[in-house]
Amino acid sequence: MKNIIKIKEPIWKDRSVGISRYKLVPGVNFVEIEYIDKKGVKVFPHLYGMDKNKIMGYPKDYDKPFLHIVPIADFDVHISSLFLEA
């Protein structure tokens, strides 16, 4: 069973996502970014995967110490999440 962490909207200024440590499981964790633009198009249509230990190596948000800020470009891209909805 995959651990899929759903993110409503990325952090636009540096194209990253905030991932809460308590949502992570050992091994690969997947991120699905649910943001849809004004035209109704899913801007980030893929699943993005990364190992828990690698995620925990990213900097933490100063206001929320259990939130790791991970650039979207650093994730491995996996199958389009649009196929999961079918």
C-alpha positions, 0 to 999 in steps of 0.5 A: 500500500502506498502512502500518498500525502495530499497537498492542496497547494504548493509553496509558490515562491520556491516551488516546494511543498511542506510535508509534516513529519507525522505523515511520513512512513518508512520507505518511499512516500508519495506526494499528490499536489491537488492544485487546479488552475483557473482553467480547471487543469491540474498543474502537477498531475503526477505522483512525486516520490521520495524516501522518508529519510531523504525528506527528513534531511530537508530544512524545517519551517521555523514556525512549524518545526515538524514541517519539512520544506521540499522542492518539487523538482527534487522528487522522483516523478511517478505515474500520473495521479490522473490514472488513479482517479479512473 
